[in-house]
Amino acid sequence: MPKRLALADLPPRAAAAREAIAGHARVSVLRFLLDNPGSKRPEIVVGTGVSAGGVRSALSELEALGYVDGDVEAPRRGQRIRYTVNRHALTDDLTAFMAWMLR
């Protein structure tokens, strides 16, 4: 498979938004959490149809990008975490991505 090339002059936060919407699991999790803020991981699995591992991975990636927040700080082992979308960050970065696309 050919190597994916970096997009020229894509601002970092616009690149983060592109990454967030580039995968089915991440988009499904974001969409679900936008409609169901404060959901726990099992609820997200049931609500999205994404596997437990897929949801875990998507949440981790979305938290790292700054688009999802959990209500428990690290270490989280064994704790039930409620997740919510950081609408402000997501909106700002998607707007930056669209501005870059439509320039």
C-alpha positions in Angstrom: 0.0 0.0 0.0 1.4 3.4 -0.9 2.5 5.7 2.0 0.0 8.4 2.9 1.4 11.9 2.2 1.0 14.7 4.6 -1.4 17.4 3.6 0.4 20.6 2.6 0.0 23.6 5.0 -2.7 21.9 7.1 -2.7 23.7 10.5 -2.1 21.4 13.4 -5.6 21.8 15.0 -7.2 21.3 11.6 -5.2 18.2 11.2 -6.4 17.0 14.6 -10.0 17.5 13.5 -9.4 15.6 10.3 -7.9 12.7 12.3 -11.0 12.7 14.6 -13.4 12.3 11.7 -11.2 10.0 9.6 -12.4 6.8 11.2 -15.8 5.1 11.6 -15.4 4.4 15.3 -14.3 7.9 16.2 -17.1 9.5 14.3 -19.7 7.1 15.8 -18.4 7.7 19.3 -18.4 11.5 18.8 -21.9 11.5 17.4 -23.2 9.3 20.2 -21.6 11.4 22.9 -22.9 14.6 21.4 -26.4 13.2 21.8 -25.7 11.4 25.1 -23.2 13.4 27.2 -22.0 11.7 30.4 -22.2 8.2 28.9 -20.1 5.3 30.2 -18.1 3.1 27.9 -20.6 0.2 28.0 -23.4 2.6 27.0 -21.3 3.8 24.1 -20.7 0.3 22.9 -24.4 -0.5 22.9 -25.4 2.8 21.4 -22.9 2.8 18.6 -22.5 -0.9 17.7 -18.7 -0.4 17.8 -16.8 -3.2 19.6 -15.7 -2.6 23.1 -12.0 -2.5 21.9 -13.0 0.0 19.2 -14.8 2.2 21.6 -11.8 2.1 24.1 -9.4 3.0 21.3 -11.6 5.7 19.9 -12.1 7.3 23.3 -8.4 7.2 24.0 -7.6 8.9 20.6 -10.4 11.5 21.0 -9.2 12.3 24.6 -5.6 12.7 23.3 -6.9 15.1 20.6 -8.8 17.1 23.2 -12.3 16.4 21.9 -13.6 14.1 24.7 -13.2 14.5 28.4 -13.6 11.9 31.1 -14.9 12.8 34.6 -12.1 10.8 36.3 -8.4 11.7 36.3 -5.6 9.2 35.9 -5.1 6.6 37.3 -8.5 5.2 36.2 -8.0 1.5 36.6 -11.4 0.0 37.6 -13.3 3.2 37.7 -16.5 3.9 35.8 -15.8 7.0 33.6 -18.5 9.3 32.1 -17.4 10.8 28.8 -18.5 14.1 27.3 -17.5 15.9 24.1 -15.6 19.2 24.4 -17.9 21.0 22.0 -15.9 24.1 21.9 -12.6 22.4 20.9 -14.3 20.2 18.4 -16.2 23.1 16.8 -13.2 25.4 16.6 -11.0 22.7 15.0 -13.6 21.5 12.6 -14.1 25.1 11.6 -10.4 25.4 11.0 -10.4 22.2 8.9 -13.3 23.4 6.8 -11.7 26.8 6.3 -8.5 25.1 5.1 -10.6 22.9 2.8 -12.6 25.7 1.3 -10.0 28.4 1.0 
